[in-house]
Amino acid sequence: MSEYVEFIAAEEIDMLAHECFETGVGDAAALPMPSGSGDEIRVTVMFYKEPIIPKHQLMEPPYYLVTIAPTTGDVVEARACLPSEFGVPEEPGVATEGFGLDPSLTGTEYRALKSRFFEISSDIWSIFATGSTRLSPDERALLREYRTIYKRIAKAPLKPYYESVASVFFEWMDHVLS
């Protein structure tokens, strides 16, 4: 593998983000996403609501975000946010019906995939931070696995937010894997 800086595990980043924002009933954290490039890599965790209504899958747009320096764990930013900041034409606090996940994906499979996503995320972020598009076969395979898992577990209403926060990362990943 290429030489790269070691980043804090995604699970720890997620815990740090939760320490900055006290969640309540129905609050949920989005997947941690890298932003920036090179030495300026940050990881952002967005918080949104999944109102609990039996037999309904409802999601509201992200309304709070925490950005963390993944090499130190320092909180760079913790603040309220609006959909318009991400270029998403949604109203704050208005729920969308449906998670947009593959209906054949069981809860057990989702949890296993999410666990693996968290397990490999910091390695992927470290590879991304090098800026290299010439990856070793092992790095390329890991990146391919990351993208495959992302496509399976990212809830459809959150994808525009992920793609906004991590636009440089997604462009890099698409370029490397094309």
N, C-alpha and C positions, 0 to 999 in steps of 0.2 A: 504494500500500500504506500501511497505518497506520504511524505512528511507533513503532518498537520498538528495543529494545536488541539489538545484534549479539552473537550467541553464537558460541562456538568451534565449528568444524566437527565433525560427528559422528565422522568418521574420526579426528580428533585426540583427541576424548574417548575413543574406543575404545582408541587407543594409550596414553593416559594410564592408563586402567584396566588395560591389560596390563602396564604398568610397575609397578603395585602388586601384581600377582599373577603369579607365575611359573607359566605353564601348562606342562603335560607332555603326554605322549601321551594322546590321548582327551579332553583338556580342550577346551572350546569356550566362546565368549562369546556371550551372548544379545544381541539387538538393544538398543541404548541407548534408555532410556525416561525421559521427563520426570516429575518428581514435584514436589509443592508447587504454589504458585501465586504470581502477582505477582512481587515482588522476591525471593521465596524459591524460585525454580525451581532444581531440582537435576536432574542426569541420572545415572541408575543403570545400571550394566552388571553383569549377573549372570553367574556362571560355573557351568557344569554339565559333566557328563561324557557323552561319546558313546563308550561302549566299542566298540573296533574288533573286530567279529566278522564275518567274511565273510558276505554275503547277509542280514544283519540290520541293521535300523535301531533301535538302542537308545539311550535317553536316560535319564539319572538326573536327579533334581530339582536345581535350583540349590543350591550349597553355599557359595558365596562371592559377596559383592557389593562393588562399589566405587561410591561416590557422589561426583560431581564438580560443582563450581560451574561452570556452563557459560559464564560471562562471564570468569572468571579462570583456569580450569583447575586450581584448588586442589582437592585431594582432601579431601572433607568426612568421608568414612567409608570404611574398608576393613576388612571383617571376614567371619568365617564366618557362615552363616545356615542356618536350618532351614525346611523346607516349612511347618511350623505357623505361622511368623511371617507368612506370606502368606495364611493361612486355607486352605491346601491340605492335604487329608488324605492325604498321601503319606509313605512312610517314607524317611528319608534314605538315599542310596546304593542304593536299589532301582530297577532300570532298568524303563522302560516300552518296549514294542515299538511301533515305528512313529513317524514324524515327523508324520504327519497332513497332509502336503503333497499338492497336486493331482498325481496320478501323471503327468499330461500335461506337467507343468512340467519342462523339461529342465534339466540342470546349467548350461548356458550362459544360459538365460532366468533361472534363479534368481540367478546371479551378477550379471547385468545389472540385475535388479530390486533386488537388495540394494545395488548400487552407487548406483542412483538414490535409493533410500530414504535412504542415508547422505548423499547430495548435498543433499537437500531438508530433512532433519531439523532442522538448526539454524534454518532459516527458519521452519519450523512451530513450533518451540519458542519462538522470538521472538514470533511472532504470538500464541501461547497466553499468553505472559507478560503481554501487554497486558490480558488478561481480557475483551477485546471479543468480543461475539458477532455484531457487525455488521461483517462482512468485505467487502472489495472483491471484485468478481467474480474477479480474478486470485488473491487470497488463498484464496477459497473453492475455486477450481479446483485450486490447489496442495494444499489440505487434502484434497480429494476424492481426488486422486492418491495422497497419502500413505496414506490409509485403504485404498484399493484395493490398493496394494503391500503394506501390512502384512497384509492378509487373505490374500494369496498367499504371502508368505514366512515368516510367523510359524509356527513349528512348534507344532502343536496342544498337546503336553504343556506348553509354556511359556506359553501364553496366560493361564491363571489367574494366573501370576506377574506377567506384564506388566500385567494388569488390576488386580492388587493394588497394585503399585508406582506405576502411573500412573492410578489410579482417577479423580482429579480431571480429568486430561487427557482420558481417554476419555469422561467425562461431558460435558465441554466440546465435544469433537469431535462426539459424537452430537447434542448440542443444536444446534450450529452447522449441521450438515449435514442436520438433519431438516426 
